[in-house]
Amino acid sequence: MSAPRNDRLGWLGTGRMGTVMSENLLAGGADLTVWNRTASKTAPLVARGAKAVGTIRELADADVVFVMVSASQDLVDVVTGDGGLLGGAHAPSVVVDCSTVSTEASAEVRAACEAVGVAFLAAPISGNPHMVADRAGAIVASGPRDTYERVLPHLELIAPTVVHAGPAEQSRLVKICHNLMLGMITQALVEVTTLAEKGGVPRDAFIDFLNGSVLGSTFIRHKGRALVAEDYTPTFNNKMLRKDFDLGLGAARELEVPMPVSSMVHQLVQTAIGHGFAEDDYAALFEVEARAAGLRPTD
């Protein structure tokens, strides 16, 4: 797929996910300039043809700037704070935020952008870095339809599935609901896997059976392999999952939606963090379940 338009693109935030998404843009021939707080993390992208800059303000000369940061306040700071995208003599035409942040932070940044004539699109992505690198990610976007249509060719370089969910912050809620479901499905998987194993079923045999049944899915295959190998190398750690459960349950309170299963899983994620798995992948929920079932020594 060749690069759409002649837009000059900027990318702010080149952690694991930001790097992979940027690599997909470069593979499509994009003209890309990148910035990261830890400058050394831009090196793999520079090796692939990107230009690195030393300040956020230097990204403001781009036509479209993508943002991928880890927290709501980070988004506010890099766009509206001192030295941020909107603070100089120039500003990009469009800011596209791909982070998972609160609706409130997104709305604040959208208002700040619109006040200076900059279009804003909220476009969080689903999929871990490996899946996004394999072009198995999915993006949900929200914002003005014309902004979405302008940026769509670039988004399609990043992920094969791109959908428009509404005119404002709807994509934030979609992504949070998605991540709540990730946690709930994982907890269900670790519970039944533990039950089968304690009953004498080899763990790999049980996971193979699930994958060949009507319950099999890309997600079960990936997490099932992690459970069999007890590989908790983080693709999305428990602290990050807890943040998203905090956001999701906050939205549920605001909208008066009962979330009994999500509330329980939220506490189990907290338990995993208390057991020392804060920085491990959320597949480590299996360790909490296994300890509770007597399959592991307790601390």
C-alpha positions in Angstrom: 0.0 0.0 0.0 1.5 3.3 -1.0 1.5 6.5 1.0 -1.7 8.5 0.6 -1.6 12.3 0.1 1.5 14.3 0.4 1.0 15.1 4.0 4.0 15.6 6.2 3.3 13.5 9.3 4.6 13.8 12.8 4.6 11.2 15.6 4.8 12.1 19.3 5.6 9.1 21.6 7.7 6.2 20.3 7.3 3.6 23.0 6.6 0.0 22.0 3.3 0.7 20.4 4.2 4.0 18.9 7.2 2.6 17.3 5.3 -0.2 15.6 2.6 2.1 14.4 5.2 4.5 13.0 6.9 1.6 11.3 3.7 0.8 9.5 3.4 4.3 8.3 7.0 4.3 7.0 6.4 1.0 5.3 3.7 2.7 3.4 6.1 5.5 2.3 5.0 8.2 4.7 7.1 11.3 5.2 7.5 11.0 9.0 9.1 13.1 11.7 9.3 11.7 15.2 9.8 12.9 18.8 10.1 11.0 22.1 11.0 12.1 25.6 13.8 9.5 25.7 15.4 10.5 22.4 17.3 7.2 21.9 13.9 5.4 21.4 13.5 7.1 18.1 16.7 5.4 16.7 14.9 2.4 15.1 12.6 4.7 13.2 15.4 7.0 12.0 17.1 3.8 10.7 14.0 3.2 8.6 13.9 6.7 7.2 12.2 8.9 9.7 13.5 12.3 10.8 13.9 12.8 14.6 13.6 16.2 16.3 14.6 17.5 19.7 11.4 19.3 20.8 7.7 18.8 20.5 7.3 22.2 18.9 9.3 21.1 15.9 6.6 18.6 15.1 4.1 21.4 14.8 5.3 22.1 11.2 3.8 18.7 10.2 0.3 18.6 8.5 -0.9 15.8 10.8 0.6 14.8 14.1 -0.1 11.5 15.8 0.2 11.1 19.6 0.7 7.9 21.5 1.2 8.5 25.2 0.5 6.4 28.3 -1.8 8.6 30.5 -4.5 11.2 30.3 -2.3 14.0 31.8 0.5 13.2 29.4 -1.9 13.9 26.5 -2.9 17.2 28.0 0.7 18.2 28.6 2.2 17.4 25.2 -0.6 19.2 23.3 -1.5 22.1 25.6 1.3 22.4 28.1 4.6 24.5 28.0 6.4 23.5 24.9 3.4 21.6 23.6 2.1 21.2 20.1 -0.2 24.2 20.3 2.1 26.6 22.1 4.2 27.9 19.2 3.8 30.2 16.2 2.7 27.2 14.1 0.4 24.3 14.7 -0.5 21.2 12.7 -3.7 21.0 10.7 -4.8 17.9 12.5 -3.9 16.1 15.8 -4.7 12.4 16.0 -4.5 10.9 19.4 -4.1 7.1 19.5 -3.6 6.7 23.3 -6.1 5.2 25.7 -7.1 8.1 27.9 -10.1 9.4 29.7 -13.1 11.0 27.9 -12.5 14.2 30.0 -8.9 14.6 28.9 -9.8 13.9 25.3 -12.5 16.5 25.4 -10.2 19.1 27.0 -7.6 18.6 24.3 -10.2 18.6 21.6 -11.5 22.0 22.8 -8.0 23.4 23.0 -7.3 22.3 19.5 -10.5 23.7 18.1 -9.9 27.0 19.8 -6.9 27.6 17.6 -8.3 26.1 14.5 -6.7 22.6 14.7 -8.9 19.6 14.0 -8.7 16.7 16.5 -9.4 13.0 16.1 -9.5 10.5 18.9 -8.3 7.2 17.4 -7.2 4.6 20.0 -5.9 1.2 18.7 -6.6 -2.3 19.7 -3.9 -5.0 19.6 -0.5 -5.5 21.2 2.6 -4.4 19.3 3.2 -7.8 17.8 -0.3 -7.9 16.4 -0.1 -4.4 15.1 3.2 -5.2 13.4 1.4 -8.2 11.7 -1.3 -5.8 10.6 -3.9 -7.4 12.9 -4.7 -4.2 14.8 -8.0 -2.2 14.8 -8.6 1.5 15.2 -11.8 3.2 16.4 -11.9 6.9 15.7 -14.3 9.7 16.7 -14.4 13.3 15.7 -15.8 15.4 12.8 -16.5 13.2 9.8 -14.5 15.3 7.4 -11.4 15.1 9.7 -11.8 11.3 9.8 -12.0 11.1 6.1 -8.9 13.2 5.7 -6.9 11.1 8.0 -8.4 7.7 7.1 -5.7 6.8 4.4 -3.0 7.2 7.0 -4.9 5.2 9.6 -5.4 2.4 7.1 -1.6 2.2 6.8 -1.4 1.5 10.5 -4.3 -1.0 10.8 -6.6 -2.9 8.4 -9.7 -2.2 10.4 -10.7 1.4 11.0 -14.2 2.5 12.1 -15.8 5.8 12.9 -17.8 5.7 16.1 -19.2 9.3 16.4 -18.5 13.0 16.3 -16.8 13.5 19.7 -15.4 11.2 22.3 -17.3 8.0 21.5 -14.1 6.1 20.5 -12.7 6.5 24.0 -15.6 4.6 25.5 -15.4 1.9 22.8 -11.7 1.4 23.6 -12.3 1.2 27.4 -15.2 -1.2 26.8 -12.8 -3.3 24.7 -10.2 -3.4 27.4 -12.7 -4.3 30.1 -13.7 -7.2 28.0 -10.0 -8.2 27.6 -9.8 -8.4 31.4 -13.0 -10.3 31.8 -12.2 -12.9 29.1 -8.8 -13.4 30.6 -10.1 -14.0 34.0 -12.7 -16.5 32.6 -9.8 -18.3 30.8 -7.6 -18.5 33.8 -10.4 -19.9 36.0 -11.4 -22.7 33.7 -7.8 -23.5 32.9 -7.0 -23.8 36.6 -10.0 -26.0 37.2 -9.1 -28.3 34.3 -5.4 -28.5 35.5 -6.3 -29.2 39.1 -8.5 -32.0 37.8 -5.6 -33.7 36.1 -5.9 -32.3 32.6 -2.6 -31.2 31.0 -2.7 -27.4 30.5 -1.6 -27.5 26.9 -4.3 -30.2 26.1 -7.0 -28.0 27.5 -5.9 -24.9 25.6 -5.6 -26.9 22.4 -9.2 -28.1 22.9 -10.5 -24.6 23.5 -8.7 -23.3 20.4 -10.3 -26.0 18.3 -13.8 -25.4 19.7 -16.4 -22.8 19.0 -14.7 -20.7 21.7 -11.4 -20.5 19.8 -10.3 -17.0 18.8 -7.1 -15.0 18.0 -7.2 -13.8 21.6 -7.6 -17.2 23.2 -4.7 -18.5 21.0 -2.4 -15.7 22.1 -3.3 -15.7 25.8 -3.5 -19.5 25.8 0.1 -19.8 24.6 1.2 -17.4 27.4 -0.6 -19.5 30.0 0.9 -22.8 28.8 4.4 -21.2 28.8 3.8 -19.1 31.9 5.2 -16.3 29.9 4.2 -13.0 31.4 6.4 -10.8 29.2 4.3 -7.6 29.1 2.3 -6.7 26.1 -0.1 -4.8 28.4 0.7 -4.9 32.0 -1.6 -5.2 35.0 -1.0 -1.5 36.1 -2.2 -0.4 32.6 -5.2 -2.7 32.8 -6.1 -1.4 36.2 -6.0 2.1 34.8 -8.5 1.1 32.1 -10.8 -0.6 34.6 -10.7 2.6 36.7 -11.8 4.6 33.6 -14.4 2.0 32.6 -16.0 1.8 36.0 -16.0 5.5 36.3 -17.9 5.8 33.0 -20.3 3.1 34.3 -21.0 5.1 37.4 -21.6 8.3 35.3 -23.9 6.5 32.9 -25.6 4.4 35.7 -24.7 1.1 34.2 -24.2 -1.9 36.6 -21.0 -3.7 36.0 -20.8 -6.6 38.5 -18.4 -8.8 36.5 -16.1 -5.9 35.6 -16.0 -4.8 39.3 -14.9 -8.2 40.4 -12.2 -8.5 37.8 -11.0 -5.0 38.8 -10.3 -6.4 42.3 -8.6 -9.4 40.9 -6.3 -7.2 38.8 -5.6 -5.3 42.0 -4.8 -8.6 43.7 -2.3 -9.5 41.0 -0.6 -6.2 41.5 -0.5 -6.8 45.2 1.2 -10.2 44.5 4.0 -8.4 42.7 2.7 -8.7 39.1 2.2 -5.0 38.4 4.6 -4.8 35.6 3.8 -8.3 34.2 1.4 -9.0 31.4 -2.2 -9.4 32.6 -1.9 -13.1 31.7 -0.4 -13.3 35.2 -3.9 -13.3 36.5 -3.4 -17.1 36.1 -0.8 -17.0 38.9 -3.3 -15.4 41.2 -5.9 -18.0 40.4 -3.4 -20.9 40.6 -2.3 -19.8 44.1 -5.9 -19.5 45.2 -6.5 -23.0 44.0 -3.5 -24.5 45.8 -1.5 -25.1 42.6 1.2 -22.7 43.6 2.8 -21.9 46.9 1.5 -18.7 48.4 3.9 -15.9 49.3 
